[in-house]
């Protein structure tokens, strides 16, 4: 991504700040304009769905989802949503060919207007219940989602390569127009990063990258980076070098090895500090503890 990220020195205290929201650590906010989400192994990590639901929690109005490749599944959304009411605000259209997908994108303004009329009628009749302002009040769209924006234009055999590129470009132009006209985020993904989807990169105002790690999904955006991961007891693990240096230093003190200081590491690059032998003597430890034990005095020598 070649994007600037926060230095570890600014995040050394994150592991102790357990009162903050998990979302503050794991999910970036979506800014207005087209946002390209790149997800590694997207089928195993519902990052797209999580970003959508997180945005709806923070913003009023409906979301309009032009689906392709089976991303808008009720199974995934229902399992991770904190409230079923959020799902009522997501309007889904599906296209199974390139022309159907493009038509669904073209019909978005009509769907938005219809949603506003319906919500206005509901408010006028007084059918909405207290506390349900997010569901009933007439609002502009909160978000437009178009996952796998390239898949049908890439795979439709009825289109020549030139026509496929043209139709995809028109789709991206309309999405950019909607983002500017409604002043909202438009979240897109692509199935593959290659020359065919280079226009998607060009059209995107913002970029979010998600990679799988052993500790969980690591998300990097223009001004966001996942640096900590929550655990069951409410604590947080941090994944910066500074954090691991502190952990290892504490472990060294626990086992009787004095952590080396920066000056010591410069003057004696092979030294890792001092340690206590089985007989209780303090001795200098080198980079090879097995060699230390093998050559130590009064232990049998070589």
N, C-alpha and C positions, 0 to 999 in steps of 0.2 A: 504493500500500500504506500510505502514511503511517506507516511504521515507522521507529524510530530506527536509524541506521546508524553505523558507526565513522567517526570523523573522519579526514581524510587525514593529519593530523599524527601519528596513531598508527601509520601504515602506511608511512612514508617509507623504512623500511629493508627492506621486504619484497622488493624487487627484488634485494637482495644476499644474501638467505637462501636460497640454492639448494639447501641440504641438506635442506630440509623436503619432506614428501610433497606430491605434486601434489594429492592429495585434500584436504589441508588448505586449499589455496587455492581449489579449484573446487567442492567438494561439502559442503553442510551436513549435520550429523547429524540423524537423525530422532528426535524426542522421543515419549514415550508420548502416546497420544491420537490423535484424527483430525487429520491434516495435509492441508490442501488445497494441491495443487501447481497453479499456473497457469503454463502453458507457451505462449509465443508461437511459432507455427509448429512445433508439436510433432512433426510428421512428419519434419522435417529434423534435429531435435536429439533424440537418445535420452536426454533427461534423466531421464525416469521410470525407464527400465531401468537407467541408471547409478546412480541413488539406491538402487534395490533391490539391485543387486549390491554396491554399496559397503557397505550396511547388513549384508548377509549375510557379507561379509568380516570385519566387526567384531563379529558376534554369532552365537552358536550357535543351532541350531534351524531348522526348516523355515519356508518362506514359503508363504502360501496366496493365490492370485491368482484373483479372480473377474473374468474378462475380458469386455469389451465393446468393439466397434468395432475389433477386431484389433490390440490393443496387445501381447499376449503372443505375439509371433512368434519362432520359434526362429532365424530368420535374423538379426534384430537382436540378440537375446540372445547368440547364439553368436559373433557378430562382435566384441562388446565385452567379453565375459567374460574375465577373466584365468585362469580355471580352469573346465573343464567340470564339475568336481565341484560347483560352486555351482549349476549348472542342475538337478542331481539333487535339490536341496533345495527346488525350486520346484514346488508342486502347483497345476495350473491347471484351473479349471472355466469353462465358457463358457455364457452364456445368450444366446439369439437373439431372445427376446421379453421383455417386461416381467415376466411371471409366471415365466419360466425364470430370469431374473436374480435376482428376489426369492427364488425357491426355492433357488438356489445359495447366496445369502447366508444363508438360514435353515439350510442343511445344513452350514455351516462347523464348528459344534461336533462333529458326527459325523465330519467329515473329519479334524479335529484329533485326536479320540480314536482313530480308526483309524490315523493316522500314529504316534501314541505306542505303540499296541499292536504295530505292525509293527516299530518300532525297538527296542522292548523284547525282542521275540522274537529279533531279530537279535543283540542284545547277549548274550542268554541262550545262544544257540547258539555264540557266539564267532566269528561270521562276519565281524565287523568287523576291519579291518586297523589296525595301529598308525598313529597320526597321523590317523585318520579319525573322530575323536570328534565332529566337527561333523556328520557324516553319519549316524552309527549310534546315538549315545547318545540315550535318550528325552528330549526337550526340549519345553517349551512352544513355541508358535509364536514365531518371531522377528519376523514382519511379516505384515500382511494388506494386499493391494493390490487396489483396486477403481477402475480407470481408467474415465473416461467414465461416472460413476455415474448420470448423468441421461439418457443417450442413449435407452435403451429406453422409459423412462417418458415421454419427450418425443415419441417418434415412433410409438409403438404405437397404431394406429388403432382397436384394439378397446377402448381405455380412453377414458372421458370425461376431461375436464380435471380434474375433482374427484377421480376415482378415481386418475388418474395422480399427482397431488400427494400423495394419501394413501399410495399404494404407495411412492413415493419417500421419504416421511417415515418409513414403517415400516422401510425399508432403512437409512436413516441412524440410526434409533434402535437397530437391532440392531448396526450397526457401532460405535456409541458404547458399547454394552454389552460388546462383545467387547474393545474397547480398554481399558475399565476392568477387566473380568474377568481378562484375561490380562496386563494391565500392559505392553502393547506398542504400537508405532505402527501406525496404520491409514492408509495412503497412498491418497488419492483425487484424481481429477481430474474436471473437468467439460468438456463440449463448448462451453458458452457461459455467459457471466456475464449473467444477466438476472433478472427477477422469479421465474421458475420455479425457478432454482437458488439463490435467496437462502437457503433453508433449509440448503443445503450450507455456505455461508459461516457461518451461525449455529452449525451443529453442529461446525465445525472449531475445534480448540484451537490449532492452529498454522497458519501460512501461509508458503508459499514461492512466490516469483515468479521466473520465468525469461524474459528477453528476449534477442533476438538482437542482437548488435552486430558491427561489422566485425572486432573482435578475438576474437570467440567468444561463447558464451552468458554472460550476466551474471545471476547468481543473487542474490536478496535474500531473506533470512529474518529472523526476529525478532532474532537476534543474529549474523547472518552476511551478508557481502556479498563478492562476487567482485571483487577489486581488482587481481589480477595474472593473467597468462596465460603458460603455459610455452611455450618454443620448443625447437627440436630440439637445440640445443647445451647444454641443461640450465639456461639462464638464464631469467629471468622478466621480462616486461614489466608495468609497473604502470600503471594507468589513472587515477590521481588527478591533480588539478590540481598538487599539489606535485611530482609526478614530472615532468610536462611542463615545469614552470617550471625545474627543475634541468637538463633536457635542453636547453632553449632557452638558458639562461644559459651552459652549457658551449659550445654552438654559437656564441654571440655572442663569447665569448673567443677561440675558434678563428679566427674571421674578422676579429678585430681590433676588435670593437665592445664597449665596456665596458658590462656590464649595469647598468641603472639600479637605484638603491637606493630603498627606500620613501620616504625623505625627498626624493630627487630627483624622484620621480614626483609628489609633492605640490606641490613648489615650481615645477616646470616640467612641466605635464601633457603638453605636446607633445613633450618630449624623450625619446629612447630611448637616450641615452648618447653616447659619442664614437666616431669611426671614423677609419681611416687612408685617405687618398686615394691615388690612383695615383702621385702625386709624393712620397708619404711623409709628408705633413703630417697632423697630428692635427686633427680638426675635430668640432664638435658636430653630432649627427645628430638631425633632427626626425622627426615621425611620418610624413612623406612623403619617402622617399629620392629619388624622382624629382624632386621640387621642389628638394631640396638640390643635386642634380647640375645642374639647369637654371639655378639662380641663383648657383652658386659662382663665386668670382672666378677669373680666369685660365683659364676654360674656354670662353670665347666669349660669356659673359653670356647675355642673352635672345636 
